[in-house]
Amino acid sequence: MSVSTAETVTVDGFVLNTYAFNISTLSGRLTTPDLRTKNVEVPGRHGTLRVRNKKFQENIYTLTMWVKGSLPDGSVPTQKIARRLFYENVDNLMQIFTRRTGLLNIQQVMPDGSVRQCFGEVLATITPESSSSNPLGKFNVAFTLPGVFWQDLEPVTYTSPAGLPVSEILTLDPFIGATAPMEDLQITVTGRVSQFKIQALENGSPLEIDTWVQYNAPVSSTQSVTLDSSDWSISASSGTPSIVNVVHSGSNFWLSLPPGWQNSAPQIAWTCTNPDSQTKLSITGTRKYVVV
């Protein structure tokens, strides 16, 4: 498939930046999601009462596109064949955009070669504008993203050195660059502790609404315990840990990790009791972004 730019956009693997159809502008692609939670108006008071910890609304990702009657490499056969190819290209695009058997897998190659991904569906009408004589159409296609954020294709993992003390602030360098909260985290503690707690920080301080998860049961020196914040599950390398030993605060998930302060890496506060020389922490998750 011939592509016209290095920053390729695909939907379910179908390339959108060819010489037969393409995206003409960045407008609509760098829009941040709206907020679902609003401040509260109180009669008799100036302004509003601020609601903390606001949540994002579903996002909209809009592509302004054109389509013409040509082959993907841009070659234009006779006018009669060009008109046939125009309708074939329109059909191909509409079939991709209007699939209703699941969310569409949207991916974009970034200038540094990395790939970001989101999942969405087209809920608005698509209305191509075209003249009767010239087989060229222009249209907007708006993808609704129920999950709001873009993400990397692959997760990253932070692993602490062995021998964690009873308390320490840890900087999660692999998560640097994220711009949205991360909640699908797998938190694994290996080595002896009597209990442990992980608290989300911002610029070295607790969040405005204190956000933490705590496991109130021992982990042996030869064992590892994993808390999966994405589905509220718990597992261990041996034995059967109980979910009743997990408590959390500040988030509907076990832990919501905000992006780092002003393009730095996110931080957490680690606390535990009775660690040993093998005690270590690993956190695995997918970096999230508010825009592509």
N, C-alpha and C positions, 0 to 999 in steps of 0.2 A: 504494500500500500504506500503510495507516494504521499508524503506529508509536507505541508508548506511552512511549518514553524517547528522549532525544537520543543516548544512547550505543548506537547501533544495532550489533547483531551479525548478520553474514550468513555463510552457508555456501554456497559456489558461487553467490553473489549472492542467495540465498533469505533473506529477512529473518526473524529469529527473535523479535523483540520487537514483536509485534502484540497486538491485544486478543483474538485467538483462541488464541494460544499465546505463551508468554513465558518468560523466565529470571527466577527468583524470588530469587536470592541471589548474592552474590559468592563464596561458599564454593566452593573448587575451581578458581577462575579466577585466583587470585593465588599459586598454589603454585610455588615455585622447583623446578627440576629436581634430581634426586638426582645424586650423583657416581658415576661408573663406577669410578674408581680409588680404592682404599682404602689406608690405612696398613698396614704389615706388622708382624705380631706375631713377636717373636723369643724363643725359649725362654731363660729365665734372665734376662730383662731386664724392668724395669718399663715399662709403657706400650707404645708401638709406635714403629717407625721411620717417620717422616713421608715420604710420597711427594710430591715436588714436582710442580707443573704438572698438577694433577689435571684430568681431563676430565669433562664433564657427560654424564649418562645421558639417554636420550630422555625427553621431558617428557610430562606428562599435563595436559590442560585439560578440566575437568569442568563441565558445565552442569547445574544443577538446574532443571528446567522443569515447566511445567504446560500442559495443552491442554484446551480445552473445545469444546463444540458451538456455535460462533457463526461469523459472518462476520469477516473480518480487522478490520473497524471496531468489533467488539464487539456488534453488533446480534444479537439472539436471536429467531429466528422461532418458530413453534410448537414445542412439545416434540417432536413427531414429526420435524420437520425438524432440530431441534437435535441429536438422536441421530444422524441421518444425517451432519450436518456434523462431529460429533465424530469419527466413523470416517474421514471424508474427510481431516480435519486430521491424524489419527494416520497415515494412509497417506502423506500428503504428507511429513510429517516423517521417517518411517522410510525412505522412498525416498531422501531427501536423505542421511540419516546412514549408510545401508548401501551406498552406491555403492562398487563394487569395481573400477572401471576406471581408477583413479588416486587420488592424494592429494586430499583436500578442501581447497578454498581458503577459509580462515577469516579473516574480517576484523572488526575492531572499531573503531568511531569513538570517539576519546578525548574527554574533556571540552573540550579546546582545539580540537576540530574535526579534528585529524590522524587518520590511519588507520594502524593496525598490522595486520600480516598474518602468518599462519603456515600451514603445510600439515600436515594430519594425516589419520588414518583411525580409524574406530571399530572396536576389536577386542573390546570387552567386550559382554556381553549387555545389551540395553535392556529393562526390565520395567516398563511403566506400571502404576500402581496406580489402580484406579477402582472406584466402587460401581456396582451394577447399575442403580440408579435415577437417579443424577445423572451426566450426561455430562461428567465432569471427570476427567482423568487427571494423575498426577504421576509423574515419572521423572527419572533421571539419565542423561546421555549423556557418556561419557568419550572424548575424542579423544587418541590417541597421536600425538605429534609426533616423527617420526624425526630431523628436523633441529634439534630442541631449542628453538631460539630464535624469538621474534617479530621482525619487521623492518618498516621503513618500506616503503611502496609504491614509492617512487622513491629512487634512490641520491643521495648528496650528493657534492660534489667540493671538495677543498681545492686551491688553486693558490697557489704561493709567488710572491713578487715575482721578476722577472727579475734576473739578476746574483747568484745565490747564491754565497757564498764557499766556501772549501774545507771549512769545517765550521760548523755552526750547529744549534741546537736549534729545531725548528719546532713550533708549536702548531696543531693541526688543528681550528680552531673549528667548522667545519660538522658535526663528528662529536660535538659536545657533547650530552649527554643519553643516549647509548647506555649500556646496563648489562651488555652481554655482549661477548665477544671478537668481532672482525670479521676475517674471513679471505678473503672474496671481493673482494679489492682489486685494482684496476688502477692500477699505478704507472707514470707516464709522465715521462720526463726529456727535456727539449727544450733544445737548445743544447750547446755544446762541453763535453765532459769526457773525460778519459782512462779513468776508471772511477768508479763511485759505489757508496756503501753506505748503506743505510737501517736504522737500529736502533730497535726499539721501546723506549719509556721508560715508567716509571711514577713520577710525582712528580719528574721530572727525572733519574731514575737508571735504569740498565739493569735489566731484569727479573731475577727470581731465577734463571731459566734464560735466559741471554743469547739474545735473539731478533733476528735480522737477516737481510737479503738483500743480496747484493753482485753487481754486474755488472762483470766484468773485461775489458771491451773498450771502445774509444773510441766516443763519439757525436760526430758532426760538428756544426758550428755551424748547419747548415741541416737537421738531422735530429732526429727524435724516436724514442725507443725505449720500448716499453710491456711491462712484466712483468705478466702476469695471474696472480695468486695463486690464483684460483678453479680453474684447470685447468692450471696449470704451463706456460703457453704464453708465447711471446715474439713480438713483432712490431715492425716499424719502418716509418717513413714512406717510407724508401727502403732498398734493400739487403735482405739476408737475414741477420738476426742469428742466432747459434748459441746453442742452449740450454746448450752445454757451458761457456759463459762466465758462467753464473749459479750461484752458490753460496749456501747459506743454512744457518742453524742455529737451533735452539730450537723449531721447529714443523714438522709434516708439510707444512704449506703454506709457500709462500715467505716469507710474513710473516703473523703473527697479531698484530693490534693490539688491546690491551686497552682497555676503556673508560677514560675519564679518571679521575684520582684525585679521589675525593670530589666528584663532580658537576662536575668541571672538564673541559676539553677534552683529548683524548689528545695525547701528545707523541711526536716521533721525533727522533733525532739523524741529521743529514745530513752525510756526508763525501764528498769527491771530490778529484780532482786535475785541474789545468789547466782550470778553468772559464773562461767568458768572460762578457761583459755580457748575453748572451741565455740563460744557463743558468737553468732553472727546473724545478720539480717540481710535478706534480699527482697527487693520490691520489683515486680515485673508489671508493666502496663504499656499501653499505647499512647504516645503523645497525641494531644488533641489541639485543634486550632479553630478559632472563631471564623476565620475566612481561609480560603484556599491559599 
